[in-house]
């Protein structure tokens, strides 16, 4: 029964009718005048499902599990039994389009990090995760490594294990990719002011880009016990300039569509339309492009034909841009800072909503002398009243930026 409730909730989310959240986008319900017509939503879902013609042309990874059964039509209608990517048959973007490189700056010598201790109760979970990455074709055993990093396992709030790689020493030796990234505020403004929008998210986005073959050995990482030494065949989180490499690929794939009907920030894609009638055509253009280049999307993190959604931390819709209540609550819950680092953190959080506060930098001016203080006790006493004043500013602002 619970699975059926969750499936219905997710289906309503696809049609822009339910309040739900994911790790990337959050879809909200606006007042009735902004809700899509039920019939229009049904037609849109059916039409979009027909855009995918064969398993080879699929733009979505096959969703697994009862809770995602409503999304199977977005995979391939009539081909729901086709096997998902696995068994060393990893697909990715062509190397002729993009690959991630790790040139080493002059003067840096290879570094092998010493082994880290690992909790015994984590061993089996780490081994299962490494096996999964190997089966997906993301990693391969490493025979010779000059650079060796360690895995950093930790338990997420949901109780599942997450394995990261500590590439800090490698990243210090790697130059920054200076490819220009679009200013996030500009993307948020461009995505707002549209009657209907769709959100799409790359499926294991970074892992769809191959590592340059000559740099694979530099990504080697050590696992605990007898699990072994592995290296990344594909780009992964934690590598320097990985986001820039992904943005370069997306700009290449959607070059002529960006700014007209899509806005893209790394693996977050927003398809926008002024009118509902145009949205199917826009989605078709985007889907054709993803199929052409083999870019895969994750259906469980997509929402089609909605009137509002969260993009880069802001709520965008036809009327404009808003700060999410979650962002406001984060600021309200901040305790008076007791040292310079905490004060810098507070100011950083407030700067996130700078566009919504008149003369914010002038209001922050009383904090400037505190940033030069070294004594925590003085900072604690001096900042308490100013901190409450600052949070009062947040409570009083009108957290909406209108279009026009």
C-alpha positions in Angstrom: 0.0 0.0 0.0 2.8 2.4 0.9 4.5 1.7 -2.5 1.2 2.6 -4.3 0.9 5.8 -2.4 4.5 6.8 -3.3 4.0 5.9 -6.9 0.8 8.0 -7.1 2.6 10.9 -5.4 5.5 10.7 -7.9 3.1 10.5 -10.9 1.3 13.6 -9.7 4.7 15.3 -9.4 5.4 14.5 -13.1 2.2 16.3 -13.9 3.1 19.3 -11.7 0.4 18.7 -9.2 2.2 17.5 -6.0 4.6 19.0 -3.6 7.7 16.8 -3.6 11.4 17.0 -3.5 14.5 15.3 -4.8 18.2 15.8 -4.5 18.3 18.2 -7.4 14.9 19.8 -8.2 11.9 20.5 -6.0 8.5 20.9 -7.7 6.0 23.2 -6.0 2.3 23.8 -6.4 1.3 27.4 -7.1 -2.2 28.9 -6.8 -4.9 27.4 -9.0 -4.4 30.0 -11.8 -0.9 28.6 -12.4 -1.7 24.9 -12.4 -1.7 23.1 -15.7 -4.9 21.7 -17.0 -5.3 18.0 -16.2 -6.0 17.1 -19.8 -3.0 19.1 -21.0 -0.8 17.2 -18.5 -2.1 13.8 -19.7 -1.5 14.7 -23.3 2.0 16.0 -22.5 3.0 12.9 -20.6 1.7 10.6 -23.4 3.4 12.7 -26.1 6.7 12.8 -24.4 6.7 9.1 -23.9 6.4 8.6 -27.6 9.5 10.6 -28.3 11.7 7.6 -27.4 11.5 5.1 -30.3 13.8 2.3 -29.4 16.1 1.0 -26.7 19.2 2.3 -28.5 17.7 5.8 -28.7 16.5 5.9 -25.1 17.4 9.1 -23.3 16.5 7.7 -19.9 18.0 4.9 -17.9 15.4 2.3 -17.1 13.8 3.1 -13.7 13.8 0.2 -11.3 11.4 -0.6 -8.5 7.7 -0.6 -7.9 7.8 3.0 -6.7 9.0 4.2 -10.1 6.7 2.0 -12.3 4.8 5.1 -13.5 8.0 6.4 -15.1 8.6 3.3 -17.3 6.7 5.0 -20.2 9.4 7.6 -20.1 12.0 4.9 -20.7 10.6 3.1 -23.7 7.0 2.1 -24.2 6.9 -1.6 -25.1 10.6 -2.1 -24.2 10.3 -2.0 -20.4 12.1 -5.4 -20.1 15.3 -4.2 -21.8 18.2 -4.6 -19.4 19.7 -1.5 -17.8 23.3 -0.5 -18.2 25.4 -3.0 -16.4 27.8 -6.0 -16.9 30.7 -3.9 -18.1 28.6 -2.3 -21.0 29.1 1.2 -19.9 28.0 3.9 -22.3 29.2 7.5 -22.3 29.7 10.6 -24.4 32.1 10.2 -27.3 35.7 11.0 -26.6 35.6 13.2 -29.7 33.3 15.5 -27.9 34.8 15.6 -24.4 37.1 13.8 -22.0 38.5 14.8 -18.7 42.2 15.5 -18.5 44.5 15.8 -15.5 47.7 17.5 -16.6 50.3 17.8 -13.9 51.8 21.2 -13.2 55.6 21.5 -13.3 57.4 20.9 -10.0 54.9 18.4 -8.6 55.9 14.8 -7.9 53.5 11.9 -7.6 52.2 11.2 -4.1 50.9 8.0 -2.6 48.7 8.6 0.4 49.2 6.1 3.3 46.4 3.7 3.9 43.5 4.9 6.1 41.9 2.9 8.8 38.4 1.6 8.1 35.7 0.5 10.5 35.2 -3.3 10.3 31.4 -2.9 10.0 31.9 -0.8 6.8 34.0 -3.3 5.0 31.3 -5.4 3.3 29.4 -2.3 2.3 32.5 -0.8 0.7 33.2 -4.0 -1.1 29.7 -4.1 -2.5 30.0 -0.5 -3.6 33.3 -1.1 -5.4 31.8 -4.2 -7.1 28.9 -2.1 -8.3 31.2 0.5 -9.8 33.2 -2.2 -11.5 30.2 -3.9 -12.9 29.0 -0.5 -14.3 32.3 -0.1 -16.0 33.2 3.1 -14.1 36.4 1.7 -12.5 39.0 -1.0 -13.4 41.8 -2.7 -11.4 45.0 -0.6 -11.4 48.3 -2.4 -12.0 50.6 0.5 -11.7 50.0 3.8 -9.9 52.1 6.9 -9.4 49.4 8.8 -7.7 47.3 7.0 -5.0 44.4 8.5 -3.2 42.2 7.0 -0.4 38.5 6.3 -0.2 36.6 8.2 2.4 33.4 6.2 3.4 30.7 7.7 5.5 27.1 6.9 6.3 24.4 9.2 4.9 21.3 10.3 6.8 19.3 7.6 5.1 21.7 5.0 6.5 23.3 4.2 3.1 27.0 4.2 2.6 28.6 6.8 0.4 32.2 6.4 -0.8 34.1 9.5 -1.8 37.8 9.7 -3.0 40.2 12.2 -1.3 41.9 13.7 -4.4 43.3 16.7 -2.5 47.0 16.0 -3.3 46.2 15.3 -7.0 44.1 18.4 -7.3 46.9 20.6 -5.9 49.1 19.4 -8.7 46.4 19.9 -11.4 45.9 23.3 -13.1 42.4 24.8 -13.0 40.4 24.6 -16.2 39.6 28.3 -17.1 36.6 27.5 -19.3 34.0 30.1 -18.6 31.0 29.2 -16.4 27.7 31.1 -16.7 26.8 33.2 -13.7 24.2 31.3 -11.7 22.0 34.4 -11.1 21.8 35.0 -14.9 20.6 31.4 -15.4 17.9 31.7 -12.7 16.6 34.9 -14.2 16.6 33.4 -17.7 14.6 30.3 -16.5 11.9 32.3 -14.8 9.0 34.1 -16.4 7.7 31.1 -18.4 4.3 29.5 -18.3 5.5 26.0 -18.3 8.9 24.4 -17.6 10.5 21.0 -17.3 13.4 19.9 -15.2 15.9 17.2 -16.4 18.9 15.8 -14.6 21.8 13.8 -15.9 21.9 10.1 -14.9 25.2 9.7 -13.0 26.2 12.8 -14.9 29.9 12.9 -14.3 30.3 9.2 -15.0 29.1 9.7 -18.6 32.4 11.4 -19.5 35.5 9.3 -20.0 38.8 10.1 -18.5 41.6 10.7 -21.0 43.3 7.4 -21.4 46.8 8.8 -20.5 45.4 10.2 -17.2 43.4 7.2 -16.0 46.3 5.9 -13.8 46.4 9.2 -11.9 43.0 8.5 -10.4 44.1 5.4 -8.6 42.6 4.9 -5.2 43.3 2.4 -2.4 40.5 0.3 -0.8 40.7 -1.3 2.6 41.8 -4.8 3.1 42.0 -7.1 0.1 39.5 -5.2 -2.0 42.4 -3.8 -4.0 43.6 -0.8 -6.0 41.4 0.7 -8.7 41.4 3.6 -11.1 38.6 5.6 -12.7 37.7 5.0 -16.4 35.2 7.8 -16.2 35.2 11.2 -14.6 34.1 11.2 -11.0 33.2 13.7 -8.3 36.1 15.2 -6.4 38.4 15.7 -9.4 39.5 19.2 -10.1 37.5 21.0 -12.8 35.1 18.1 -13.2 32.1 20.5 -13.2 33.8 22.6 -15.9 34.4 19.6 -18.1 30.7 18.6 -17.8 29.6 22.2 -18.6 31.8 22.2 -21.7 30.1 19.0 -22.9 26.6 20.4 -22.3 27.4 23.6 -24.0 28.6 21.6 -27.0 25.6 19.4 -27.2 22.9 22.1 -26.6 24.9 25.1 -28.1 22.2 26.5 -30.4 19.3 25.8 -27.9 20.8 27.5 -24.8 19.2 30.7 -24.0 16.3 30.1 -26.4 14.5 27.1 -24.9 17.0 25.6 -22.4 19.1 26.8 -19.5 21.9 24.5 -18.2 24.1 24.6 -15.2 26.4 21.5 -15.2 23.9 18.6 -15.1 20.8 20.6 -14.3 18.7 21.2 -17.4 15.6 23.4 -17.6 13.4 23.4 -20.7 11.3 26.5 -20.8 8.3 27.7 -22.8 6.2 30.8 -22.8 3.1 28.8 -23.9 2.0 25.2 -23.2 1.5 24.5 -26.9 5.2 25.1 -27.6 6.5 23.0 -24.8 6.1 19.6 -26.5 8.1 20.9 -29.5 10.8 22.2 -27.2 11.0 18.9 -25.3 11.3 17.1 -28.6 14.2 19.2 -29.7 16.0 18.6 -26.4 15.3 14.8 -26.5 16.5 14.6 -30.1 19.7 16.2 -29.1 20.3 13.9 -26.1 19.7 10.8 -28.2 22.0 12.1 -30.9 25.0 12.4 -28.5 24.0 9.5 -26.2 23.4 11.7 -23.1 21.4 9.9 -20.5 18.9 11.4 -18.1 17.5 10.1 -14.8 13.7 9.9 -14.9 13.4 9.8 -11.1 14.9 13.3 -11.0 12.9 14.8 -13.9 9.7 16.7 -13.8 7.8 17.6 -17.0 5.2 20.2 -17.7 5.2 22.0 -14.3 4.5 25.6 -13.5 7.3 26.1 -10.9 10.4 24.4 -9.6 13.6 24.8 -7.8 16.6 25.7 -9.9 20.0 26.5 -8.3 18.5 27.1 -4.9 15.7 29.5 -6.1 12.1 28.9 -6.9 11.4 29.9 -10.5 8.0 30.3 -12.1 6.0 32.6 -14.5 5.8 35.5 -12.0 9.5 35.6 -11.3 12.0 34.3 -8.8 11.6 33.6 -5.1 13.8 32.6 -2.2 12.8 29.2 -0.9 11.5 29.2 2.6 14.1 26.6 3.4 16.9 29.2 2.7 15.2 31.7 5.0 14.8 29.1 7.7 18.5 28.3 7.5 19.4 31.9 8.2 16.9 32.3 11.0 18.3 29.3 12.8 21.9 30.6 12.8 23.2 31.2 16.3 25.3 34.3 17.1 28.8 33.7 15.7 31.6 33.2 18.2 34.6 33.4 15.9 35.6 34.8 12.6 34.9 31.6 10.7 31.3 31.5 11.9 30.8 35.1 11.1 32.1 34.6 7.6 29.7 31.6 7.2 26.8 33.8 8.3 27.6 36.6 5.9 28.0 34.0 3.1 24.6 32.6 3.7 23.0 36.1 3.7 24.9 37.0 0.5 23.0 34.1 -1.2 19.9 36.3 -1.2 21.6 39.6 -2.0 19.4 40.2 -5.0 16.4 40.4 -2.8 17.7 42.9 -0.1 18.0 46.6 -0.8 21.5 47.9 0.1 22.6 44.6 1.6 26.3 45.5 1.6 25.5 48.7 3.5 23.6 46.8 6.0 26.5 44.4 6.4 29.0 47.2 7.0 28.8 47.1 10.8 30.2 43.5 10.6 33.4 44.6 8.7 35.4 45.6 11.8 34.5 42.3 13.5 36.1 40.4 10.6 39.4 42.0 11.6 39.2 41.0 15.3 41.2 38.1 16.5 39.7 37.7 20.0 36.7 35.3 20.0 35.4 36.8 23.3 35.2 40.3 21.9 33.6 39.0 18.7 31.0 37.0 20.7 30.0 40.1 22.7 30.1 42.5 19.8 28.2 40.4 17.2 25.2 39.2 19.2 23.0 42.3 18.7 24.2 42.8 15.1 23.4 39.2 14.4 19.8 39.5 15.5 19.5 42.8 13.5 20.8 41.0 10.4 18.2 38.2 10.8 15.6 40.8 11.2 16.5 42.1 7.8 15.9 38.7 6.3 12.5 38.4 8.0 11.3 41.8 6.7 12.3 41.5 3.0 9.9 40.7 0.3 11.4 37.6 -1.0 10.3 37.8 -4.6 11.8 39.3 -7.6 9.1 40.2 -10.2 9.5 39.9 -13.9 9.2 43.1 -15.9 
